[in-house]
Amino acid sequence: MKNIVLVCHRKRRGISQKALAKDLDITREYMNLLENSKKQPSSHLARRIAKYFGTTAKAVFPTYSPEEEESQNSS
């Protein structure tokens, strides 16, 4: 299932996957995986993407949970 929110934000800005990936310092292929919900970004990348679009990580990635990641890191 596509991450429609991410795709819509990108298209609203009128930029390609390649341009967005370059701005975020990731590969276009990785951007494609994020848009197609085949990968989940790290919390750092999720926050960078959200900041880029002026929103929250939770708004762009509905399954984003920084609390979950923090509990996994402290185990």
Distance bins in CASP14 RR format, pairs under 12 A and 6 or more apart:
PFRMAT RR
TARGET T0000
AUTHOR 0000-0000-0000
RMODE 2
METHOD distances of the structure
MODEL  1
1 7 0 0 0 0 0 1 0 0 0 0 0
1 35 0 0 0 0 0 1 0 0 0 0 0
1 36 0 0 0 0 1 0 0 0 0 0 0
1 37 1 0 1 0 0 0 0 0 0 0 0
1 38 0 0 0 0 1 0 0 0 0 0 0
1 62 0 0 0 0 0 1 0 0 0 0 0
1 63 0 0 0 0 0 1 0 0 0 0 0
2 8 0 0 0 0 1 0 0 0 0 0 0
2 10 0 0 0 0 0 1 0 0 0 0 0
2 11 0 0 0 0 0 1 0 0 0 0 0
2 32 0 0 0 0 0 1 0 0 0 0 0
2 33 0 0 0 0 0 1 0 0 0 0 0
2 34 0 0 0 0 0 1 0 0 0 0 0
2 35 1 0 0 1 0 0 0 0 0 0 0
2 36 1 0 1 0 0 0 0 0 0 0 0
2 37 1 0 0 1 0 0 0 0 0 0 0
2 38 0 0 0 0 1 0 0 0 0 0 0
3 9 0 0 0 0 1 0 0 0 0 0 0
3 10 0 0 0 0 1 0 0 0 0 0 0
3 31 0 0 0 0 0 1 0 0 0 0 0
3 32 0 0 0 0 0 1 0 0 0 0 0
3 33 0 0 0 0 0 1 0 0 0 0 0
3 34 1 0 0 1 0 0 0 0 0 0 0
3 35 1 0 1 0 0 0 0 0 0 0 0
3 36 1 0 0 1 0 0 0 0 0 0 0
3 37 1 0 1 0 0 0 0 0 0 0 0
3 38 0 0 0 0 1 0 0 0 0 0 0
3 39 0 0 0 0 0 1 0 0 0 0 0
3 40 0 0 0 0 1 0 0 0 0 0 0
3 41 0 0 0 0 0 1 0 0 0 0 0
3 46 0 0 0 0 0 1 0 0 0 0 0
3 49 0 0 0 0 0 1 0 0 0 0 0
3 59 0 0 0 0 0 1 0 0 0 0 0
3 60 1 0 0 1 0 0 0 0 0 0 0
3 61 1 0 0 1 0 0 0 0 0 0 0
3 62 0 0 0 0 1 0 0 0 0 0 0
3 63 0 0 0 0 1 0 0 0 0 0 0
3 64 0 0 0 0 0 1 0 0 0 0 0
4 10 0 0 0 0 0 1 0 0 0 0 0
4 11 0 0 0 0 0 1 0 0 0 0 0
4 12 0 0 0 0 0 1 0 0 0 0 0
4 35 0 0 0 0 1 0 0 0 0 0 0
4 36 0 0 0 0 0 1 0 0 0 0 0
4 37 0 0 0 0 1 0 0 0 0 0 0
4 59 0 0 0 0 0 1 0 0 0 0 0
4 60 0 0 0 0 0 1 0 0 0 0 0
4 61 0 0 0 0 0 1 0 0 0 0 0
4 62 0 0 0 0 0 1 0 0 0 0 0
5 11 0 0 0 0 0 1 0 0 0 0 0
5 12 0 0 0 0 0 1 0 0 0 0 0
5 34 0 0 0 0 0 1 0 0 0 0 0
5 35 0 0 0 0 1 0 0 0 0 0 0
5 37 0 0 0 0 0 1 0 0 0 0 0
5 46 0 0 0 0 0 1 0 0 0 0 0
5 49 0 0 0 0 0 1 0 0 0 0 0
5 50 0 0 0 0 0 1 0 0 0 0 0
5 53 0 0 0 0 1 0 0 0 0 0 0
5 55 0 0 0 0 1 0 0 0 0 0 0
5 56 0 0 0 0 0 1 0 0 0 0 0
5 57 0 0 0 0 0 1 0 0 0 0 0
5 58 0 0 0 0 0 1 0 0 0 0 0
5 59 1 0 0 1 0 0 0 0 0 0 0
5 60 1 0 1 0 0 0 0 0 0 0 0
5 61 1 0 0 1 0 0 0 0 0 0 0
5 62 1 0 0 1 0 0 0 0 0 0 0
5 63 0 0 0 0 0 1 0 0 0 0 0
5 64 0 0 0 0 0 1 0 0 0 0 0
6 12 0 0 0 0 0 1 0 0 0 0 0
6 13 0 0 0 0 0 1 0 0 0 0 0
6 17 0 0 0 0 0 1 0 0 0 0 0
6 20 0 0 0 0 1 0 0 0 0 0 0
6 21 0 0 0 0 0 1 0 0 0 0 0
6 24 0 0 0 0 0 1 0 0 0 0 0
6 31 0 0 0 0 1 0 0 0 0 0 0
6 32 0 0 0 0 0 1 0 0 0 0 0
6 33 0 0 0 0 0 1 0 0 0 0 0
6 34 1 0 0 1 0 0 0 0 0 0 0
6 35 1 0 1 0 0 0 0 0 0 0 0
6 36 0 0 0 0 1 0 0 0 0 0 0
6 37 0 0 0 0 1 0 0 0 0 0 0
6 39 0 0 0 0 0 1 0 0 0 0 0
6 40 0 0 0 0 0 1 0 0 0 0 0
6 41 0 0 0 0 1 0 0 0 0 0 0
6 45 0 0 0 0 0 1 0 0 0 0 0
6 46 0 0 0 0 0 1 0 0 0 0 0
6 49 1 0 0 1 0 0 0 0 0 0 0
6 50 0 0 0 0 1 0 0 0 0 0 0
6 52 0 0 0 0 0 1 0 0 0 0 0
6 53 0 0 0 0 1 0 0 0 0 0 0
6 55 0 0 0 0 0 1 0 0 0 0 0
6 57 0 0 0 0 0 1 0 0 0 0 0
6 59 0 0 0 0 1 0 0 0 0 0 0
6 60 1 0 1 0 0 0 0 0 0 0 0
6 61 1 0 0 1 0 0 0 0 0 0 0
6 62 0 0 0 0 0 1 0 0 0 0 0
6 64 0 0 0 0 0 1 0 0 0 0 0
7 13 0 0 0 0 0 1 0 0 0 0 0
7 14 0 0 0 0 0 1 0 0 0 0 0
7 15 0 0 0 0 0 1 0 0 0 0 0
7 16 0 0 0 0 0 1 0 0 0 0 0
7 17 0 0 0 0 1 0 0 0 0 0 0
7 20 0 0 0 0 0 1 0 0 0 0 0
7 31 0 0 0 0 0 1 0 0 0 0 0
7 32 0 0 0 0 0 1 0 0 0 0 0
7 34 0 0 0 0 1 0 0 0 0 0 0
7 35 1 0 1 0 0 0 0 0 0 0 0
7 36 0 0 0 0 1 0 0 0 0 0 0
7 37 0 0 0 0 0 1 0 0 0 0 0
7 53 0 0 0 0 0 1 0 0 0 0 0
7 60 0 0 0 0 0 1 0 0 0 0 0
8 14 0 0 0 0 0 1 0 0 0 0 0
8 35 0 0 0 0 0 1 0 0 0 0 0
8 53 0 0 0 0 1 0 0 0 0 0 0
8 55 0 0 0 0 0 1 0 0 0 0 0
8 59 0 0 0 0 0 1 0 0 0 0 0
8 60 0 0 0 0 1 0 0 0 0 0 0
9 15 0 0 0 0 1 0 0 0 0 0 0
9 20 0 0 0 0 1 0 0 0 0 0 0
9 34 0 0 0 0 0 1 0 0 0 0 0
9 35 0 0 0 0 0 1 0 0 0 0 0
9 49 0 0 0 0 1 0 0 0 0 0 0
9 50 0 0 0 0 1 0 0 0 0 0 0
9 51 0 0 0 0 0 1 0 0 0 0 0
9 52 0 0 0 0 1 0 0 0 0 0 0
9 53 1 0 1 0 0 0 0 0 0 0 0
9 54 0 0 0 0 1 0 0 0 0 0 0
9 55 1 0 0 1 0 0 0 0 0 0 0
9 56 0 0 0 0 0 1 0 0 0 0 0
9 59 0 0 0 0 1 0 0 0 0 0 0
9 60 1 0 0 1 0 0 0 0 0 0 0
9 61 0 0 0 0 0 1 0 0 0 0 0
10 16 0 0 0 0 1 0 0 0 0 0 0
10 17 1 0 0 1 0 0 0 0 0 0 0
10 18 0 0 0 0 0 1 0 0 0 0 0
10 19 0 0 0 0 1 0 0 0 0 0 0
10 20 1 0 1 0 0 0 0 0 0 0 0
10 21 0 0 0 0 0 1 0 0 0 0 0
10 23 0 0 0 0 0 1 0 0 0 0 0
10 24 0 0 0 0 0 1 0 0 0 0 0
10 28 0 0 0 0 0 1 0 0 0 0 0
10 31 0 0 0 0 1 0 0 0 0 0 0
10 32 0 0 0 0 0 1 0 0 0 0 0
10 34 0 0 0 0 0 1 0 0 0 0 0
10 35 1 0 0 1 0 0 0 0 0 0 0
10 49 0 0 0 0 1 0 0 0 0 0 0
10 52 0 0 0 0 1 0 0 0 0 0 0
10 53 0 0 0 0 1 0 0 0 0 0 0
10 60 0 0 0 0 0 1 0 0 0 0 0
11 17 0 0 0 0 0 1 0 0 0 0 0
11 19 0 0 0 0 0 1 0 0 0 0 0
11 20 0 0 0 0 0 1 0 0 0 0 0
11 35 0 0 0 0 0 1 0 0 0 0 0
11 53 0 0 0 0 0 1 0 0 0 0 0
12 20 0 0 0 0 0 1 0 0 0 0 0
12 53 0 0 0 0 1 0 0 0 0 0 0
12 54 0 0 0 0 0 1 0 0 0 0 0
12 55 0 0 0 0 0 1 0 0 0 0 0
13 19 0 0 0 0 1 0 0 0 0 0 0
13 20 1 0 0 1 0 0 0 0 0 0 0
13 23 0 0 0 0 1 0 0 0 0 0 0
13 49 0 0 0 0 0 1 0 0 0 0 0
13 52 0 0 0 0 1 0 0 0 0 0 0
13 53 1 0 0 1 0 0 0 0 0 0 0
13 54 0 0 0 0 0 1 0 0 0 0 0
14 20 0 0 0 0 1 0 0 0 0 0 0
15 21 0 0 0 0 1 0 0 0 0 0 0
15 22 0 0 0 0 1 0 0 0 0 0 0
15 23 1 0 0 1 0 0 0 0 0 0 0
15 24 0 0 0 0 0 1 0 0 0 0 0
15 28 0 0 0 0 0 1 0 0 0 0 0
15 31 0 0 0 0 0 1 0 0 0 0 0
15 52 0 0 0 0 0 1 0 0 0 0 0
15 53 0 0 0 0 0 1 0 0 0 0 0
16 22 0 0 0 0 1 0 0 0 0 0 0
16 23 0 0 0 0 0 1 0 0 0 0 0
16 28 0 0 0 0 1 0 0 0 0 0 0
16 31 0 0 0 0 1 0 0 0 0 0 0
16 32 0 0 0 0 0 1 0 0 0 0 0
16 35 0 0 0 0 0 1 0 0 0 0 0
17 23 0 0 0 0 0 1 0 0 0 0 0
17 24 0 0 0 0 0 1 0 0 0 0 0
17 26 0 0 0 0 0 1 0 0 0 0 0
17 27 0 0 0 0 1 0 0 0 0 0 0
17 28 1 0 1 0 0 0 0 0 0 0 0
17 29 0 0 0 0 1 0 0 0 0 0 0
17 30 0 0 0 0 1 0 0 0 0 0 0
17 31 1 0 1 0 0 0 0 0 0 0 0
17 32 1 0 1 0 0 0 0 0 0 0 0
17 33 0 0 0 0 0 1 0 0 0 0 0
17 34 0 0 0 0 1 0 0 0 0 0 0
17 35 1 0 0 1 0 0 0 0 0 0 0
17 36 0 0 0 0 0 1 0 0 0 0 0
18 24 0 0 0 0 0 1 0 0 0 0 0
18 26 0 0 0 0 0 1 0 0 0 0 0
18 27 0 0 0 0 1 0 0 0 0 0 0
18 28 1 0 1 0 0 0 0 0 0 0 0
18 29 0 0 0 0 1 0 0 0 0 0 0
18 30 0 0 0 0 0 1 0 0 0 0 0
18 31 1 0 0 1 0 0 0 0 0 0 0
18 32 0 0 0 0 1 0 0 0 0 0 0
19 26 0 0 0 0 0 1 0 0 0 0 0
19 28 0 0 0 0 1 0 0 0 0 0 0
19 31 0 0 0 0 1 0 0 0 0 0 0
19 52 0 0 0 0 0 1 0 0 0 0 0
20 26 0 0 0 0 1 0 0 0 0 0 0
20 27 0 0 0 0 0 1 0 0 0 0 0
20 28 0 0 0 0 1 0 0 0 0 0 0
20 30 0 0 0 0 0 1 0 0 0 0 0
20 31 1 0 1 0 0 0 0 0 0 0 0
20 32 0 0 0 0 0 1 0 0 0 0 0
20 34 0 0 0 0 1 0 0 0 0 0 0
20 35 0 0 0 0 1 0 0 0 0 0 0
20 48 0 0 0 0 0 1 0 0 0 0 0
20 49 0 0 0 0 1 0 0 0 0 0 0
20 52 1 0 0 1 0 0 0 0 0 0 0
20 53 0 0 0 0 1 0 0 0 0 0 0
21 27 1 0 1 0 0 0 0 0 0 0 0
21 28 1 0 1 0 0 0 0 0 0 0 0
21 29 0 0 0 0 1 0 0 0 0 0 0
21 30 1 0 0 1 0 0 0 0 0 0 0
21 31 1 0 1 0 0 0 0 0 0 0 0
21 32 0 0 0 0 1 0 0 0 0 0 0
21 33 0 0 0 0 0 1 0 0 0 0 0
21 34 0 0 0 0 1 0 0 0 0 0 0
21 35 0 0 0 0 0 1 0 0 0 0 0
21 45 0 0 0 0 0 1 0 0 0 0 0
21 48 0 0 0 0 0 1 0 0 0 0 0
21 49 0 0 0 0 0 1 0 0 0 0 0
21 52 0 0 0 0 0 1 0 0 0 0 0
22 28 0 0 0 0 1 0 0 0 0 0 0
22 30 0 0 0 0 0 1 0 0 0 0 0
22 31 0 0 0 0 1 0 0 0 0 0 0
22 52 0 0 0 0 0 1 0 0 0 0 0
23 31 0 0 0 0 1 0 0 0 0 0 0
23 48 0 0 0 0 1 0 0 0 0 0 0
23 49 0 0 0 0 1 0 0 0 0 0 0
23 51 0 0 0 0 0 1 0 0 0 0 0
23 52 1 0 0 1 0 0 0 0 0 0 0
23 53 0 0 0 0 0 1 0 0 0 0 0
24 30 0 0 0 0 1 0 0 0 0 0 0
24 31 1 0 0 1 0 0 0 0 0 0 0
24 34 0 0 0 0 1 0 0 0 0 0 0
24 41 0 0 0 0 1 0 0 0 0 0 0
24 42 0 0 0 0 0 1 0 0 0 0 0
24 44 0 0 0 0 0 1 0 0 0 0 0
24 45 1 0 0 1 0 0 0 0 0 0 0
24 46 0 0 0 0 0 1 0 0 0 0 0
24 47 0 0 0 0 0 1 0 0 0 0 0
24 48 1 0 0 1 0 0 0 0 0 0 0
24 49 1 0 0 1 0 0 0 0 0 0 0
24 50 0 0 0 0 0 1 0 0 0 0 0
24 51 0 0 0 0 0 1 0 0 0 0 0
24 52 1 0 0 1 0 0 0 0 0 0 0
24 53 0 0 0 0 0 1 0 0 0 0 0
25 31 0 0 0 0 0 1 0 0 0 0 0
25 44 0 0 0 0 0 1 0 0 0 0 0
25 45 0 0 0 0 1 0 0 0 0 0 0
25 48 0 0 0 0 1 0 0 0 0 0 0
25 49 0 0 0 0 0 1 0 0 0 0 0
25 52 0 0 0 0 0 1 0 0 0 0 0
26 32 0 0 0 0 0 1 0 0 0 0 0
26 33 0 0 0 0 1 0 0 0 0 0 0
26 34 0 0 0 0 1 0 0 0 0 0 0
26 35 0 0 0 0 0 1 0 0 0 0 0
26 39 0 0 0 0 0 1 0 0 0 0 0
26 41 0 0 0 0 1 0 0 0 0 0 0
26 42 0 0 0 0 0 1 0 0 0 0 0
26 44 0 0 0 0 0 1 0 0 0 0 0
26 45 1 0 0 1 0 0 0 0 0 0 0
26 46 0 0 0 0 0 1 0 0 0 0 0
26 48 0 0 0 0 1 0 0 0 0 0 0
26 49 0 0 0 0 1 0 0 0 0 0 0
26 52 0 0 0 0 0 1 0 0 0 0 0
27 33 0 0 0 0 1 0 0 0 0 0 0
27 34 0 0 0 0 0 1 0 0 0 0 0
27 39 0 0 0 0 0 1 0 0 0 0 0
28 34 0 0 0 0 0 1 0 0 0 0 0
28 35 0 0 0 0 0 1 0 0 0 0 0
29 35 0 0 0 0 0 1 0 0 0 0 0
29 36 0 0 0 0 0 1 0 0 0 0 0
29 38 0 0 0 0 0 1 0 0 0 0 0
29 39 0 0 0 0 0 1 0 0 0 0 0
30 36 0 0 0 0 0 1 0 0 0 0 0
30 38 0 0 0 0 1 0 0 0 0 0 0
30 39 1 0 0 1 0 0 0 0 0 0 0
30 40 0 0 0 0 0 1 0 0 0 0 0
30 41 0 0 0 0 1 0 0 0 0 0 0
30 42 0 0 0 0 0 1 0 0 0 0 0
30 45 0 0 0 0 1 0 0 0 0 0 0
30 49 0 0 0 0 0 1 0 0 0 0 0
31 38 0 0 0 0 0 1 0 0 0 0 0
31 39 0 0 0 0 1 0 0 0 0 0 0
31 41 0 0 0 0 1 0 0 0 0 0 0
31 45 0 0 0 0 0 1 0 0 0 0 0
31 49 0 0 0 0 1 0 0 0 0 0 0
31 52 0 0 0 0 0 1 0 0 0 0 0
32 38 0 0 0 0 1 0 0 0 0 0 0
32 39 0 0 0 0 1 0 0 0 0 0 0
33 39 1 0 1 0 0 0 0 0 0 0 0
33 40 0 0 0 0 1 0 0 0 0 0 0
33 41 0 0 0 0 1 0 0 0 0 0 0
33 45 0 0 0 0 0 1 0 0 0 0 0
34 40 1 0 0 1 0 0 0 0 0 0 0
34 41 1 0 1 0 0 0 0 0 0 0 0
34 42 0 0 0 0 0 1 0 0 0 0 0
34 45 0 0 0 0 1 0 0 0 0 0 0
34 46 0 0 0 0 1 0 0 0 0 0 0
34 48 0 0 0 0 0 1 0 0 0 0 0
34 49 1 0 0 1 0 0 0 0 0 0 0
34 60 0 0 0 0 1 0 0 0 0 0 0
34 61 0 0 0 0 1 0 0 0 0 0 0
34 64 0 0 0 0 0 1 0 0 0 0 0
35 41 0 0 0 0 0 1 0 0 0 0 0
35 49 0 0 0 0 0 1 0 0 0 0 0
35 60 0 0 0 0 0 1 0 0 0 0 0
35 61 0 0 0 0 0 1 0 0 0 0 0
37 60 0 0 0 0 0 1 0 0 0 0 0
37 61 0 0 0 0 1 0 0 0 0 0 0
37 62 0 0 0 0 1 0 0 0 0 0 0
37 63 0 0 0 0 1 0 0 0 0 0 0
39 45 0 0 0 0 1 0 0 0 0 0 0
39 46 0 0 0 0 0 1 0 0 0 0 0
39 61 0 0 0 0 0 1 0 0 0 0 0
39 63 0 0 0 0 0 1 0 0 0 0 0
40 46 1 0 0 1 0 0 0 0 0 0 0
40 49 0 0 0 0 0 1 0 0 0 0 0
40 57 0 0 0 0 0 1 0 0 0 0 0
40 60 0 0 0 0 0 1 0 0 0 0 0
40 61 1 0 0 1 0 0 0 0 0 0 0
40 62 0 0 0 0 0 1 0 0 0 0 0
40 63 1 0 0 1 0 0 0 0 0 0 0
40 64 1 0 0 1 0 0 0 0 0 0 0
40 65 0 0 0 0 1 0 0 0 0 0 0
40 68 0 0 0 0 0 1 0 0 0 0 0
40 69 0 0 0 0 1 0 0 0 0 0 0
41 47 0 0 0 0 1 0 0 0 0 0 0
41 48 0 0 0 0 1 0 0 0 0 0 0
41 49 1 0 0 1 0 0 0 0 0 0 0
41 50 0 0 0 0 1 0 0 0 0 0 0
41 52 0 0 0 0 0 1 0 0 0 0 0
41 57 0 0 0 0 1 0 0 0 0 0 0
41 60 0 0 0 0 1 0 0 0 0 0 0
41 61 1 0 0 1 0 0 0 0 0 0 0
41 63 0 0 0 0 0 1 0 0 0 0 0
41 64 0 0 0 0 1 0 0 0 0 0 0
41 66 0 0 0 0 0 1 0 0 0 0 0
41 69 0 0 0 0 0 1 0 0 0 0 0
42 48 0 0 0 0 1 0 0 0 0 0 0
42 49 0 0 0 0 0 1 0 0 0 0 0
42 57 0 0 0 0 0 1 0 0 0 0 0
42 61 0 0 0 0 0 1 0 0 0 0 0
42 64 0 0 0 0 0 1 0 0 0 0 0
42 66 0 0 0 0 0 1 0 0 0 0 0
42 69 1 0 0 1 0 0 0 0 0 0 0
42 72 0 0 0 0 0 1 0 0 0 0 0
42 73 0 0 0 0 0 1 0 0 0 0 0
43 49 0 0 0 0 0 1 0 0 0 0 0
43 50 0 0 0 0 0 1 0 0 0 0 0
43 57 1 0 0 1 0 0 0 0 0 0 0
43 58 0 0 0 0 0 1 0 0 0 0 0
43 61 0 0 0 0 1 0 0 0 0 0 0
43 64 1 0 0 1 0 0 0 0 0 0 0
43 65 0 0 0 0 1 0 0 0 0 0 0
43 66 1 0 1 0 0 0 0 0 0 0 0
43 67 0 0 0 0 1 0 0 0 0 0 0
43 68 0 0 0 0 1 0 0 0 0 0 0
43 69 1 0 1 0 0 0 0 0 0 0 0
43 70 0 0 0 0 1 0 0 0 0 0 0
43 72 0 0 0 0 0 1 0 0 0 0 0
43 73 0 0 0 0 1 0 0 0 0 0 0
44 50 0 0 0 0 0 1 0 0 0 0 0
44 51 0 0 0 0 0 1 0 0 0 0 0
44 57 0 0 0 0 1 0 0 0 0 0 0
44 64 0 0 0 0 0 1 0 0 0 0 0
44 66 0 0 0 0 0 1 0 0 0 0 0
44 69 0 0 0 0 1 0 0 0 0 0 0
44 73 0 0 0 0 0 1 0 0 0 0 0
45 51 0 0 0 0 0 1 0 0 0 0 0
45 52 0 0 0 0 0 1 0 0 0 0 0
45 57 0 0 0 0 1 0 0 0 0 0 0
45 60 0 0 0 0 0 1 0 0 0 0 0
45 61 0 0 0 0 1 0 0 0 0 0 0
45 64 0 0 0 0 0 1 0 0 0 0 0
45 69 0 0 0 0 0 1 0 0 0 0 0
46 52 0 0 0 0 0 1 0 0 0 0 0
46 53 0 0 0 0 0 1 0 0 0 0 0
46 55 0 0 0 0 0 1 0 0 0 0 0
46 56 0 0 0 0 1 0 0 0 0 0 0
46 57 1 0 1 0 0 0 0 0 0 0 0
46 58 0 0 0 0 1 0 0 0 0 0 0
46 59 0 0 0 0 0 1 0 0 0 0 0
46 60 1 0 0 1 0 0 0 0 0 0 0
46 61 1 0 1 0 0 0 0 0 0 0 0
46 62 0 0 0 0 0 1 0 0 0 0 0
46 63 0 0 0 0 0 1 0 0 0 0 0
46 64 1 0 1 0 0 0 0 0 0 0 0
46 65 0 0 0 0 1 0 0 0 0 0 0
46 66 0 0 0 0 1 0 0 0 0 0 0
46 68 0 0 0 0 0 1 0 0 0 0 0
46 69 0 0 0 0 1 0 0 0 0 0 0
47 53 0 0 0 0 0 1 0 0 0 0 0
47 54 0 0 0 0 0 1 0 0 0 0 0
47 55 0 0 0 0 0 1 0 0 0 0 0
47 56 0 0 0 0 1 0 0 0 0 0 0
47 57 1 0 1 0 0 0 0 0 0 0 0
47 58 0 0 0 0 0 1 0 0 0 0 0
47 59 0 0 0 0 0 1 0 0 0 0 0
47 60 0 0 0 0 1 0 0 0 0 0 0
47 61 0 0 0 0 0 1 0 0 0 0 0
47 64 0 0 0 0 1 0 0 0 0 0 0
47 66 0 0 0 0 1 0 0 0 0 0 0
47 69 0 0 0 0 0 1 0 0 0 0 0
48 54 0 0 0 0 0 1 0 0 0 0 0
48 55 0 0 0 0 0 1 0 0 0 0 0
48 57 0 0 0 0 1 0 0 0 0 0 0
48 60 0 0 0 0 0 1 0 0 0 0 0
48 61 0 0 0 0 0 1 0 0 0 0 0
49 55 0 0 0 0 1 0 0 0 0 0 0
49 56 0 0 0 0 0 1 0 0 0 0 0
49 57 1 0 0 1 0 0 0 0 0 0 0
49 58 0 0 0 0 0 1 0 0 0 0 0
49 59 0 0 0 0 0 1 0 0 0 0 0
49 60 1 0 1 0 0 0 0 0 0 0 0
49 61 1 0 0 1 0 0 0 0 0 0 0
49 64 0 0 0 0 0 1 0 0 0 0 0
50 56 1 0 1 0 0 0 0 0 0 0 0
50 57 1 0 1 0 0 0 0 0 0 0 0
50 58 0 0 0 0 1 0 0 0 0 0 0
50 59 1 0 0 1 0 0 0 0 0 0 0
50 60 1 0 1 0 0 0 0 0 0 0 0
50 61 0 0 0 0 1 0 0 0 0 0 0
50 64 0 0 0 0 1 0 0 0 0 0 0
50 66 0 0 0 0 0 1 0 0 0 0 0
51 57 0 0 0 0 1 0 0 0 0 0 0
51 59 0 0 0 0 0 1 0 0 0 0 0
51 60 0 0 0 0 0 1 0 0 0 0 0
52 60 0 0 0 0 1 0 0 0 0 0 0
53 59 0 0 0 0 1 0 0 0 0 0 0
53 60 1 0 0 1 0 0 0 0 0 0 0
53 61 0 0 0 0 0 1 0 0 0 0 0
54 60 0 0 0 0 1 0 0 0 0 0 0
55 61 0 0 0 0 0 1 0 0 0 0 0
55 64 0 0 0 0 0 1 0 0 0 0 0
56 62 0 0 0 0 0 1 0 0 0 0 0
56 64 0 0 0 0 1 0 0 0 0 0 0
56 66 0 0 0 0 0 1 0 0 0 0 0
57 63 0 0 0 0 0 1 0 0 0 0 0
57 64 1 0 1 0 0 0 0 0 0 0 0
57 65 0 0 0 0 1 0 0 0 0 0 0
57 66 1 0 0 1 0 0 0 0 0 0 0
57 69 0 0 0 0 0 1 0 0 0 0 0
58 64 1 0 1 0 0 0 0 0 0 0 0
58 65 0 0 0 0 1 0 0 0 0 0 0
58 66 0 0 0 0 1 0 0 0 0 0 0
58 67 0 0 0 0 0 1 0 0 0 0 0
58 68 0 0 0 0 0 1 0 0 0 0 0
61 68 0 0 0 0 0 1 0 0 0 0 0
61 69 0 0 0 0 0 1 0 0 0 0 0
63 69 0 0 0 0 0 1 0 0 0 0 0
65 71 0 0 0 0 1 0 0 0 0 0 0
65 72 0 0 0 0 0 1 0 0 0 0 0
66 72 0 0 0 0 0 1 0 0 0 0 0
66 73 0 0 0 0 0 1 0 0 0 0 0
67 73 0 0 0 0 0 1 0 0 0 0 0
67 74 0 0 0 0 0 1 0 0 0 0 0
68 74 0 0 0 0 0 1 0 0 0 0 0
68 75 0 0 0 0 0 1 0 0 0 0 0
69 75 0 0 0 0 0 1 0 0 0 0 0
END
